[in-house]
């Protein structure tokens, strides 16, 4: 029986490692943290294998575990957040006026991605990933949770234990910095 369990688990690792890794990296994780999260996911799956009731597919079950591990990673990252830095950034009105509208002369140029062109989409996501690496980890975390995972702002605040105003500063700064990077590396190429 134990050998069957080991064989089945090895098959899970073979079948789903790359898929789970790709999903994790797509959310802005660097290589090493992504590998650690995948390893933690499989470790949790191994420990829970005897209680896995097979009500969902193995793939879905592993993704449920993975998403929990990613959330844990986000939560741990956010505890390292320096609130003073966020507050200082909130006072920076380089791009927006007091009403949070674009200031004259800094409004970004219009641009788009043609999602029917697979090569263009792949290149865009490659540039977006490189641009997201230039953000602070907490900014990337908030941006990915909002726009890749589709979480509501209240849920993000709860998961990361941050205030609503800190959330809005983080998401605002992430969007501004990503827009500037994309403007430079995508629009003006």
N, C-alpha and C positions, 0 to 999 in steps of 0.2 A: 504494500500500500504506500509506504513512504517513497519508494522508487517512482511510483506512478505520479505522486505529488511533485517530486523533483522534475520529472520529465515534462509534466504539464507546465510547471513554472518556467522552465527553460524555454519552452515553446512560446509562452507569453512574452518573455524577454526578447526572443528572436523576432516575434511578430510585431511587437508594438514599441520597442525602444526608439526607433527612428521617428515614428509618428509622434510619440510623446515629446521627444527632444525638439522636433520641428515646431510643434505647438508652443513649447516653452520659449524657444529662441525668438519666435515670431512676436512674442510679447515683450521684447526688448531686453531679455536676459543675456548677460554675457555667457560665454561658453562654460566656464567652470561652475558658476552658480546653477546654470541649467542642468549640467551633468549631476550635480549634487541633488537637485530636486528630483530628477528622474530616478536616481539611486534611492532616495528616500521614498519615492512612490512605490518602487518595486519591493523595498523592504517592508513597507506597510502592507502591501498586497500579500507578501509571503506570510507575514504574521497573521493576517486575517483570512488566509486561504481556506482554513477549515470552517469558517463561519460564512463564507461567501455562498449565498443562497441561489445564485444564478438566475435571479429575477430580471436582471439586465445582462447584456452581453459582457464578456470579459473586457472588451475594448471600452465600452461605456463605463464600466466599473473602474477601470484604471484611470480614465479621464476624470471621474468624480474624485478619486484620490489625488490625482495630479492637481486639479483646480484647488483643492484644499491645501496642498503643499505650496502652491504658488501664492495663495492668500496668506499663509503663514509667513512666507518669505517677505511679502509686502509689509505685513504687520511688523515683523522684526526690523525691516529697513526703516519704517516710519518712526520707530522709537529712537532712531539716531538723528532725527530731524532737529535742526536748530531753529527754534521758533523766532529767535531774534533776526536771523537771516531772512526768513520769510517776511517778517514785519518790515525789515529794511527794504526788501524788494518791493513790497506793497507801496512804499512811498515813492518809488521810481516811476515817474510818469513820462518816460522817454517816448513811448508810442501812443499813449492814450491821454485824453484830457480828463478832467474831474468827473465827467459824465460817462467815462469809459468808451468814448468814441475815438476813432483814429484821428490823430493830429494831422493838420495840413502838412503835406510833403513827406509823410512817412507811410501813407496808405500803400499796402502791397499791390503789385501789379496783378491783374487777373491771370489765372492759369488753370489748366485742367489736365486730367489724365483720361485718355481714351481707353476705357475699360474693355473695349472689344479688341484692342491690340495687346496680345499676351506679352509680347516683348517689351512694350512700353510699360505695362503694369509691373512686370518683373523688375525692370530697371527702377521704376518709381519706388517700389517697396524696398529695394536695396538702398536707395538714397535715403528714404525715410528711416530705415534702420540705422544707417550711419549717422544721420542727424540726431536721432534719439539718443545715441551714445554720448552726445555732447551735453545732454541735459544732466542735471543732478539726478541721482537715482530715485529720489522721492518724486520728482517731477515726471520722470518716465513712468513710474509706478502709477501715479494718479491718471496720467494720460492714457495708459494702456487699460487700466481698469474701466475708465469712462468710455473710450472709443473702440477698444478691441473686445473687451469683455461685456460691454453694454450695461455696466452697473449704474445705478442711480447715485447722485451725489451724496444723499443721506447714507446709503449703504457704504460708500467709499469712506466717508467720515467715520462711520462706526467701526469698520474693519481696521482702519489705520489709526484710530483714536486721535483724530485731528478735528479742529473746530471747522465750522462751515466757512468762516472767513479765511482760514488757512488753506482750505480746499480751493476756494475761488482764486486766491493768489497763486497757488501752485499751478492750477489748470491754465490760468491766464498767462503766466510766464512761460509755461511749456508751449502753449500755442504760439506765442510771440516768437520764441526762440526757434521752434520748428519751422514756422513760416519763414523766418529770415534765412534759415539754413536751406530750406527748399527753394526759396527765391533765388539764392545764390547758385545752388547746385542742380536745380531742375529747370527753372524758368530761363535762366540766363546762359544755358550751355550752348 
